[in-house]
Amino acid sequence: MSVNVEIEGEIAIVTIGNPPVNAVNRAVRERLLALAQELDDNPDVRAVILTGAGTLFVAGADIAEFDRPAEPPFLPDVIARIERAVKPWIAAIRGAAFGGGLELALGCRFRVATESARFALPEINLGIIPGAGGTQRLPRVIGVADAIHIVAENQTPGGAEALKLGLVDALVEEPLLPAAIAFARNALEHALPSPSLDRPVSVPSPDVWAEAEDRIAARAKGAAAPARALQALRHGIEHGAEAGLALERSIFLELRATEEAAALRHLFFAERAALRPAEIRGINPRPIETVAVVGGGTMGSGIAAALLNAGLSVVLIEQDEAGVSRARSTLAGIFDSSRRRGQITDDQASERMARLETSIGYGAAARCDLVIEAVFEDLAVKRSVFAELGRVCRPDAVLATNTSYIDPRLIAEGLPGPERFLGLHFFSPAQVMKLLEIIPTPETAPDVLATGFDLARRLGKIPVRSGICDGFIGNRILRRFRAEAEALVCGGVAIAAVDAAMRGFGFAMGPFEMQDMAGLDIAFLYREAARSRGEDVPEIPGDLLVRAGRKGQKTGGGWYDYAAGDRRPQPSAAAERIIVPLVSARNDVAEEAIVARLMAAMAQEGQLILDEGIAASAADIDLVEVHGYGFPRRRGGPMFQAGRASADKT
Ligand code: NAD
């Protein structure tokens, strides 16, 4: 039974136990509804405590049910019944009270919580809004301005903050249940407060709504749900709770059926699965506390920052004094900017720098549990680094390369103990980007692979296992995506039209703006190297631009022109003239057709990657694109898009 009842004197204790997160599913709803009646009818019971089994209250509704039509009894009706129960219900909360869990708690007459409690209405992250009264009861309990932050802006107060907000009536110590029972006995001595929904609420000035709308629009990135959550909340304040509940429910059901919500659910499940792939289940990772990072350039510094942020100790190894001091100042800059943004305190910034040691020789690597190499992308340089590491590191230390393209098997050739080697491919900026591609070689030991996944979890990253191929999963799809974008331009589509279409789809930048920012020269040199090996690599517009000295923003122009000190791209007649030999007559293609071409190219490459066994699942490919390449989250990823496109055709 997922809902358990015990009677302690005149108090009934109802415990929701539906591991792992006590999700409210149909069985839980049915039982709660029946219990509200049963306990009202029980003359021995005077109050009801509602709590969750284990370390949390209820982390939400059962998302797996969202892909089916809603089944009665509906959560709003269950909560309404609890709220109107003759015997008052008291929520006793430790850990997460999220989504439907918080809505249930709001339906209770009182809430008591421990410090560990955490309150959230995260529905907007799944493309929906709270659907069981959250947008209506919360403002009536804590006031409109604070409710907006939680309903539409993802604020997640803890126990102490919730007490200040008036969201909980008492903050108690563990053990929770005896404290809740004492609270209940005391409450029964006094007149009961009104049910949440009946409480008076003051209507805010129009400025409050306007400011909230602006804040929400600025952060939404095209997502619909946050503004709709605000709309439901406001409607209830302006037209009464009943009208608010009706609108909330209809928006909830409408959004639940959208592509955006399906995409966000798809990613939610993909992310959860990514952290615990079947192949490492039950395998213990190696303990990692001190990590050496070899190379302190763009990637090495970012990787070191990510490790320091996660509480690990770092030894950063560079080739000379200049390299060391450059890396130190990059890291100081990274923590300083987190400090200025209020993400960490002064003390935390200094403490992180104190966990950083820099070194020119490899000696310090001898006491490291893990080494991540991030030197130049050059096989000979990387091999010489691993030759040193093979000599100095402990035989059980895990050794990793951050290479973007070089076959890790070649890098590990001759390494003593190749079973401890793997690729850990971070993305720039490494302290920010969530993706970590994990690339085992055929010799990588299972516990070394498990160590890679465990490290990702500790760094707050999304790990995706990739097989070995040129560019692994992400850069291989990126190359195909760029090639298709250039093919569109060769076919007469304007450069700016391609970029505008992809921005319209939800990318922060189009493919050409992105290349201008990153520089066109690295990909060019890569193609030139292939040509010099005798491979047949046809000339593309990007080659002509680089040969003409247009390498992107850093040279004042690439696909676009840039005024000095200005990163805004301006259409470039010069660029168009240079690429003319490879471009057909102007051919205007509709935005949707441009998007469809580029999506199809990504999905085709993704399918090849799947067929070759490079990625374990289509969902993994979507995670790579969303967390490493700026693919708009609300679109679910290229494989999700391909699934929708083929479903539309059938
Ligand atoms: P970078 O040129 O910014 O940094 C390389 C650093 O390595 C330099 O500071 C250099 O002094 C140092 N170095 C070179 N040889 C060394 C040695 N023998 N010992 C110690 N330090 C040495 O390069 P980067 O962009 O940080 O790239 C590093 C690696 O990460 C490459 O393999 C690259 O392909 C990969 N990578 C780069 C990106 C990116 O976006 N830049 C993304 C993912 C992976």
Residues whose N, C-alpha, C, O or C-beta is under 5 A from the ligand:
A	BS01	NAD	V294 G295 G296 G297 T298 M299 G300 I317 E318 Q319 G323 A374 V375 F376 E377 N402 T403 S404 F426 F427 S428
